[in-house]
Amino acid sequence: MTIKRAETSDPWLEFQQEVNNELEQSRRTMSEIRMMLEQSQAELTRLTQRNAAITGKMQQVQTSFETLPREELRLTFNEALDAQQRLLVMRGQMDKLQSDQSHLQRYINYLEKVQLFVFNEKAISKDVKQQQQSQQSTGVETLAMVMDAIENDRIKISHEMHDGPAQVLSNFIIQAEIANHLVDVDPAKAKIELENLKAAADATFKKIRAYIYELRPMTLDDLGLLPTLKRFFESFAEQNGVEYKFEYKGAERRLVSYLDVLLFRAVQELLTNAVEHNKDYPVKLQLYVQVIYEDSIVRVIVRDNGKGFDATQMDQSGTHGLQTLQQRIKMAGGEIEIDSQPGKGCTVTFQIPAIEPGGAAPEMPPVK
């Protein structure tokens, strides 16, 4: 981003002009992001409706699979796959735009505070200047950690898509060619190949839906946080063969979108970490999640009975995921505590302000 420098020999005035230019450019970018979000939301709605229609069509095709022409089957499956892929891409784009909007808004708030407090008082002490520089540096480092985490998630999903559904889809072509060749030569074997192809397509479709769910659970927008967490937790525990317990207290209420997403992703990451770090632990893994809605906050407790670690040595223990989560919670105005010892499992307790759509951030009580 190019910053126009004021033609002045006064470094203070030059810095002030730089901040003004940066703030103006950031506000223009924010307007562009809002416009893109509106357009993306409209397109997402259209794609969701199209996907629902195609899903209904797929169900009809499955009931008449034996009688429909091969070309119609191929076109229907291609149409369904295209709809899922487009929906997947659009939801990823929405998540990125919302993340960019959130980070940019914090940056704009920071620049506005610089205008208000720094330039209104030129005789600022050296210690305060150093503190501001330190805070700005910390903010940049935090943003870098968050962006790295987001990118790592995308790389992981990209690899899973390549090694899973993408590989199976390439095999579909071979199976279809075999079935096509056997239609006239050996109809019985051709039917078996088509049945195998149908089973593989069904399994792949379920995998793609699972990847879409990981990117952005549709139920998070439709049903809210608690039903989405409960559904994810049940599926996660079944897939990984662990015992689990899910509880909640208080009346659920919708928060601003990014906070519901933050809560879901935090629990998702903590559960995934618990399974990953206890693969070689001989004790049957038990996972516990509790969500508590209070007047001004939402508090979450995630506990496991795994091998644990020394929480006082997090910097040296390679728990980069937990460090990134700490930064995310703090950037949202929340607090987090990590209680773990070797051989005694791990308990993570965090809370964020219960900001409802159109509301202001309440005062945060300390973590209990």
URNORLIN-V907676 format. One record per residue. N is the residue number from 0. RES is the residue in three letters. NEAR is the number of other ideal C-beta (glycine too) atoms within 10 Angstrom. Layout:
BEGIN
N RES NEAR
N RES NEAR
END
This chain:
BEGIN
0 MET 7
1 THR 6
2 ILE 11
3 LYS 12
4 ARG 11
5 ALA 14
6 GLU 8
7 THR 11
8 SER 7
9 ASP 10
10 PRO 8
11 TRP 11
12 LEU 13
13 GLU 14
14 PHE 15
15 GLN 18
16 GLN 17
17 GLU 14
18 VAL 18
19 ASN 17
20 ASN 16
21 GLU 17
22 LEU 17
23 GLU 12
24 GLN 14
25 SER 18
26 ARG 14
27 ARG 10
28 THR 16
29 MET 16
30 SER 10
31 GLU 10
32 ILE 16
33 ARG 12
34 MET 10
35 MET 15
36 LEU 17
37 GLU 10
38 GLN 11
39 SER 17
40 GLN 13
41 ALA 10
42 GLU 15
43 LEU 19
44 THR 11
45 ARG 12
46 LEU 18
47 THR 16
48 GLN 10
49 ARG 15
50 ASN 18
51 ALA 11
52 ALA 12
53 ILE 18
54 THR 14
55 GLY 10
56 LYS 14
57 MET 17
58 GLN 9
59 GLN 11
60 VAL 18
61 GLN 13
62 THR 9
63 SER 10
64 PHE 12
65 GLU 8
66 THR 6
67 LEU 14
68 PRO 8
69 ARG 12
70 GLU 8
71 GLU 11
72 LEU 18
73 ARG 12
74 LEU 12
75 THR 17
76 PHE 19
77 ASN 10
78 GLU 15
79 ALA 19
80 LEU 18
81 ASP 13
82 ALA 20
83 GLN 20
84 GLN 14
85 ARG 16
86 LEU 21
87 LEU 19
88 VAL 12
89 MET 19
90 ARG 19
91 GLY 15
92 GLN 15
93 MET 19
94 ASP 17
95 LYS 13
96 LEU 17
97 GLN 17
98 SER 15
99 ASP 16
100 GLN 17
101 SER 18
102 HIS 16
103 LEU 15
104 GLN 13
105 ARG 13
106 TYR 18
107 ILE 16
108 ASN 10
109 TYR 16
110 LEU 16
111 GLU 14
112 LYS 11
113 VAL 18
114 GLN 13
115 LEU 10
116 PHE 12
117 VAL 17
118 PHE 15
119 ASN 8
120 GLU 10
121 LYS 8
122 ALA 4
123 ILE 13
124 SER 9
125 LYS 7
126 ASP 8
127 VAL 12
128 LYS 11
129 GLN 10
130 GLN 11
131 GLN 16
132 GLN 10
133 SER 10
134 GLN 11
135 GLN 12
136 SER 10
137 THR 12
138 GLY 15
139 VAL 11
140 GLU 11
141 THR 18
142 LEU 15
143 ALA 11
144 MET 18
145 VAL 18
146 MET 13
147 ASP 12
148 ALA 19
149 ILE 15
150 GLU 10
151 ASN 13
152 ASP 15
153 ARG 14
154 ILE 10
155 LYS 11
156 ILE 16
157 SER 12
158 HIS 10
159 GLU 15
160 MET 16
161 HIS 10
162 ASP 10
163 GLY 16
164 PRO 21
165 ALA 13
166 GLN 11
167 VAL 16
168 LEU 15
169 SER 9
170 ASN 12
171 PHE 16
172 ILE 9
173 ILE 10
174 GLN 17
175 ALA 17
176 GLU 11
177 ILE 15
178 ALA 19
179 ASN 13
180 HIS 13
181 LEU 17
182 VAL 14
183 ASP 8
184 VAL 8
185 ASP 12
186 PRO 10
187 ALA 7
188 LYS 14
189 ALA 17
190 LYS 14
191 ILE 13
192 GLU 19
193 LEU 21
194 GLU 13
195 ASN 13
196 LEU 19
197 LYS 16
198 ALA 10
199 ALA 15
200 ALA 20
201 ASP 12
202 ALA 13
203 THR 19
204 PHE 17
205 LYS 10
206 LYS 15
207 ILE 22
208 ARG 14
209 ALA 15
210 TYR 16
211 ILE 19
212 TYR 16
213 GLU 15
214 LEU 17
215 ARG 19
216 PRO 21
217 MET 15
218 THR 15
219 LEU 19
220 ASP 15
221 ASP 9
222 LEU 14
223 GLY 15
224 LEU 25
225 LEU 14
226 PRO 14
227 THR 21
228 LEU 24
229 LYS 16
230 ARG 14
231 PHE 21
232 PHE 19
233 GLU 12
234 SER 12
235 PHE 17
236 ALA 19
237 GLU 10
238 GLN 10
239 ASN 16
240 GLY 9
241 VAL 19
242 GLU 11
243 TYR 17
244 LYS 12
245 PHE 17
246 GLU 10
247 TYR 16
248 LYS 10
249 GLY 13
250 ALA 6
251 GLU 14
252 ARG 12
253 ARG 12
254 LEU 22
255 VAL 17
256 SER 14
257 TYR 15
258 LEU 21
259 ASP 18
260 VAL 20
261 LEU 22
262 LEU 25
263 PHE 17
264 ARG 15
265 ALA 21
266 VAL 24
267 GLN 16
268 GLU 19
269 LEU 22
270 LEU 22
271 THR 14
272 ASN 19
273 ALA 22
274 VAL 18
275 GLU 10
276 HIS 19
277 ASN 21
278 LYS 9
279 ASP 6
280 TYR 15
281 PRO 6
282 VAL 11
283 LYS 10
284 LEU 21
285 GLN 16
286 LEU 23
287 TYR 17
288 VAL 21
289 GLN 15
290 VAL 21
291 ILE 16
292 TYR 17
293 GLU 13
294 ASP 8
295 SER 13
296 ILE 22
297 VAL 24
298 ARG 21
299 VAL 24
300 ILE 18
301 VAL 21
302 ARG 20
303 ASP 26
304 ASN 19
305 GLY 23
306 LYS 18
307 GLY 19
308 PHE 21
309 ASP 11
310 ALA 18
311 THR 11
312 GLN 9
313 MET 16
314 ASP 9
315 GLN 8
316 SER 14
317 GLY 11
318 THR 20
319 HIS 14
320 GLY 16
321 LEU 21
322 GLN 16
323 THR 18
324 LEU 24
325 GLN 21
326 GLN 19
327 ARG 21
328 ILE 20
329 LYS 15
330 MET 17
331 ALA 20
332 GLY 15
333 GLY 23
334 GLU 18
335 ILE 19
336 GLU 15
337 ILE 19
338 ASP 13
339 SER 23
340 GLN 12
341 PRO 10
342 GLY 11
343 LYS 13
344 GLY 22
345 CYS 24
346 THR 16
347 VAL 25
348 THR 18
349 PHE 27
350 GLN 26
351 ILE 24
352 PRO 20
353 ALA 21
354 ILE 19
355 GLU 13
356 PRO 10
357 GLY 6
358 GLY 11
359 ALA 7
360 ALA 13
361 PRO 15
362 GLU 7
363 MET 15
364 PRO 13
365 PRO 7
366 VAL 13
367 LYS 9
END
